[in-house]
Amino acid sequence: MAKFRGVVLGALLVGGSIFAMKGCLSKKAPDRRVGESFDKVCAIAKKNVDTPERGVRELGRYFSAHLGELTGAWGDTIAMIESIPDDGRHDKRAREARETMFEPLRECQTELLEFAQAVSEDERATELMNHAGERLGRTIDIIFGSNVVDAKGHIDVRALAHALAN
């Protein structure tokens, strides 16, 4: 019986170790996940400089499928940093997160600008972008109220509190 218990205990330890290595212990840091999302945005922009309408549609599909993951990783990044009690380590980790998240965008800034220029010069791509922006604005207005976000995109916290109370 003791030998059987030893075998079971050994199997549980090995199994638990494998689970931990494949699961929570090997999970990428949230700021890295944000950076990987931006990497994908760059890849879409790079391959669609000559086909801006297709690129806008592809970006729309990407964000429709992955915006929840992206915003979740963004929130997880902030929560992770804010959980660091030491101010020096907190600030250092925040700077590291900024670097990790935005490095892909810095690396492809030329292609992003070329893609943005191509979109602005393509009537259909511009229409798609404008329509998407208007829809997003309506979504935010419907959910939070039309006076929560001002013309500059700033959130009025008092208006938000009032909208949530009603």
C-alpha positions in Angstrom: 0.0 0.0 0.0 2.8 2.4 0.8 4.4 1.7 -2.6 1.1 2.4 -4.3 0.8 5.7 -2.4 4.3 6.7 -3.4 3.6 6.0 -7.1 0.4 8.0 -6.9 2.1 10.9 -5.1 4.9 10.8 -7.6 2.5 10.9 -10.6 0.6 13.8 -9.0 3.8 15.8 -8.5 5.0 15.1 -12.1 1.5 15.9 -13.5 1.2 19.0 -11.4 4.6 20.2 -12.6 3.8 19.7 -16.2 0.4 21.4 -15.7 2.2 24.4 -14.0 4.8 24.6 -16.8 2.2 24.6 -19.6 -0.4 26.6 -17.7 -0.1 29.5 -15.3 3.7 29.5 -14.8 4.5 29.7 -18.5 1.8 32.2 -19.3 3.1 35.3 -21.1 3.2 38.6 -19.2 0.2 40.7 -20.1 2.3 43.5 -21.5 3.9 41.0 -23.9 0.5 39.9 -25.0 -0.4 43.6 -25.8 2.8 43.9 -27.8 2.0 40.7 -29.7 -1.4 42.2 -30.6 0.4 45.3 -31.9 2.7 43.1 -33.9 -0.3 41.6 -35.6 -1.7 45.1 -36.4 1.7 46.0 -37.9 1.7 42.8 -40.0 -1.8 43.7 -41.4 -0.7 47.3 -42.1 2.5 46.2 -43.8 0.9 43.7 -46.1 -1.9 46.1 -47.1 -0.1 49.3 -48.0 -1.1 48.7 -51.6 -4.6 47.4 -50.7 -5.9 49.9 -48.1 -9.5 48.9 -48.3 -8.7 45.2 -47.8 -6.3 46.3 -44.9 -9.1 48.3 -43.2 -11.4 45.3 -43.5 -8.7 42.9 -42.1 -8.0 45.2 -39.2 -11.7 45.4 -38.5 -11.9 41.6 -38.4 -8.8 41.3 -36.3 -10.1 43.8 -33.7 -13.6 42.2 -33.7 -12.0 38.9 -32.9 -9.3 40.0 -30.5 -10.3 43.4 -28.9 -11.5 41.6 -25.7 -8.1 39.8 -25.3 -6.2 43.1 -26.0 -8.2 45.2 -23.5 -8.0 42.3 -21.0 -4.2 42.1 -21.4 -4.0 45.9 -21.1 -6.0 45.8 -17.8 -4.0 42.9 -16.6 -0.8 44.9 -17.3 -2.0 47.8 -15.2 -3.2 45.5 -12.4 0.1 43.7 -12.4 2.1 46.9 -12.1 -0.2 48.4 -9.5 0.2 45.3 -7.3 3.9 46.1 -6.9 4.2 47.7 -3.5 7.7 49.3 -3.9 7.4 52.5 -5.8 10.8 52.1 -7.4 10.1 48.6 -8.7 6.6 49.7 -9.7 7.9 52.6 -11.8 10.6 50.3 -13.3 8.1 47.7 -14.3 5.8 50.3 -15.8 8.6 51.6 -18.0 9.4 48.0 -19.0 5.8 47.4 -19.9 5.6 50.6 -22.0 8.7 49.4 -23.9 7.4 45.9 -24.4 3.9 47.0 -25.5 4.9 49.8 -27.9 8.2 48.4 -29.4 6.3 46.6 -32.2 4.6 50.0 -33.2 8.0 51.8 -33.1 9.5 49.1 -35.3 6.8 49.4 -37.9 6.0 53.1 -37.7 7.1 53.7 -41.3 4.8 51.0 -42.6 2.0 52.3 -40.3 2.4 55.8 -41.7 2.4 54.4 -45.3 -0.7 52.5 -44.6 -2.4 55.5 -43.0 -1.5 57.6 -46.0 -2.8 54.9 -48.4 -6.1 54.8 -46.4 -6.5 58.5 -46.6 -5.9 58.5 -50.3 -8.4 55.7 -50.9 -12.0 56.9 -50.9 -13.5 53.5 -50.0 -11.0 52.8 -47.2 -11.6 56.2 -45.8 -15.3 55.6 -45.8 -14.9 52.3 -44.0 -12.7 54.0 -41.3 -15.1 56.9 -40.9 -18.1 54.5 -40.6 -16.2 52.3 -38.0 -15.4 55.4 -36.0 -19.0 56.6 -36.1 -20.3 53.2 -35.0 -17.8 53.0 -32.2 -18.8 56.5 -31.1 -22.5 55.5 -31.1 -21.7 52.4 -29.1 -20.0 54.4 -26.4 -22.8 57.0 -26.4 -25.5 54.3 -26.1 -23.6 52.5 -23.3 -22.4 55.4 -21.3 -24.5 58.4 -22.4 -23.7 61.0 -25.0 -22.2 63.5 -22.6 -19.6 61.1 -21.0 -16.9 61.6 -23.7 -16.2 65.1 -24.9 -15.1 66.2 -28.3 -11.5 65.7 -27.4 -12.1 62.2 -26.3 -11.8 62.9 -22.6 -14.1 61.1 -20.2 -16.1 63.3 -17.8 -16.1 61.2 -14.6 -19.1 63.0 -13.1 -21.1 62.5 -16.3 -20.1 58.8 -16.2 -21.2 58.4 -12.6 -24.5 60.0 -13.4 -25.0 57.8 -16.5 -24.2 54.7 -14.5 -26.6 55.7 -11.7 -29.5 56.1 -14.2 
